[in-house]
């Protein structure tokens, strides 16, 4: 096996597979708990509770690979739309899911 280059970690060979930080914020006056559920966590709100970062602002920091994700916020047990979402998609329950895109890692330019 002489002359073979050393094996690079997967993330260096395929930057799209590396997770990136995504920050979601939601304004919820008077809320006691805010969670987010989506395609990134199996639609389980308890997997990603948001942290209260201001009087009315709640924030979640997620580590996600590049791709498109659908989600909804859950405010005190009530599923809610994200008014800041740039895109939506119809869900099977007759409502809309919010959509966001995680782009490729900047290091892709090195390939």
C-alpha positions in Angstrom: 0.0 0.0 0.0 2.9 2.3 -0.6 2.3 5.7 -2.2 -1.3 6.0 -1.0 -2.2 9.4 0.5 -3.2 9.3 4.1 -6.9 9.0 4.7 -8.5 12.4 5.5 -11.4 12.7 8.0 -14.8 12.5 6.3 -15.6 16.2 7.1 -12.4 17.3 5.2 -13.3 15.2 2.2 -17.0 16.1 2.3 -17.6 19.5 3.9 -21.3 19.2 3.3 -21.4 16.4 5.9 -20.0 18.6 8.7 -22.5 20.1 11.0 -22.9 23.9 11.2 -24.5 26.0 13.9 -28.0 27.4 13.1 -29.7 29.9 15.5 -33.5 30.0 15.6 -35.3 32.8 17.5 -38.9 33.3 18.3 -40.7 36.2 20.0 -43.3 34.9 22.5 -44.6 37.4 25.0 -45.7 35.8 28.2 -44.7 32.3 27.1 -43.6 29.8 29.8 -41.9 27.3 27.4 -40.9 27.4 23.8 -39.7 24.4 21.8 -38.9 23.6 18.2 -39.8 20.4 16.4 -38.8 19.5 12.8 -37.3 17.2 10.4 -34.0 17.6 12.2 -35.2 16.0 15.4 -38.0 13.6 14.4 -40.7 16.2 15.1 -40.0 15.8 18.9 -40.4 19.2 20.6 -38.8 18.0 23.8 -35.6 17.4 21.9 -34.9 21.1 21.4 -36.3 23.5 24.1 -35.5 27.2 23.4 -33.7 29.3 26.0 -35.2 32.6 27.0 -32.7 35.2 25.9 -34.7 38.4 26.5 -38.0 39.5 28.0 -39.9 38.0 25.0 -37.2 36.4 22.9 -36.4 32.7 22.9 -33.4 31.1 21.1 -32.3 27.6 20.0 -28.8 26.8 18.7 -28.8 23.7 16.5 -25.9 21.8 14.9 -27.1 20.7 11.5 -25.6 19.3 8.2 -26.3 21.2 5.0 -29.8 20.6 3.6 -33.4 21.8 3.8 -35.3 21.5 7.0 -39.0 21.9 7.9 -40.0 22.9 11.5 -42.6 24.5 13.7 -42.3 26.1 17.1 -44.3 24.8 20.1 -45.3 27.6 22.5 -46.7 26.4 25.8 -47.9 23.2 24.1 -49.5 25.0 21.0 -47.9 24.4 17.6 -47.1 27.8 16.1 -45.9 29.2 12.8 -42.6 31.1 12.5 -43.5 34.6 11.3 -39.9 35.2 10.4 -39.7 32.2 8.0 -38.8 33.0 4.5 -40.3 29.8 3.1 -43.1 27.4 4.0 -44.3 24.0 2.9 -47.7 22.4 3.2 -47.8 19.7 5.9 -50.1 16.7 6.0 -52.3 18.2 8.7 -53.6 21.0 6.5 -51.3 23.7 7.8 -47.9 25.0 6.9 -44.4 24.1 8.2 -41.7 26.8 8.2 -38.6 25.9 6.1 -35.0 26.9 6.3 -31.9 26.0 4.3 -28.4 25.2 5.7 -25.8 26.0 3.0 -22.6 24.2 2.3 -19.7 24.9 4.6 -17.5 27.7 3.2 -14.6 25.2 3.0 -16.2 23.6 0.0 -14.4 26.3 -2.1 -11.1 24.4 -1.3 -12.2 21.3 -3.2 
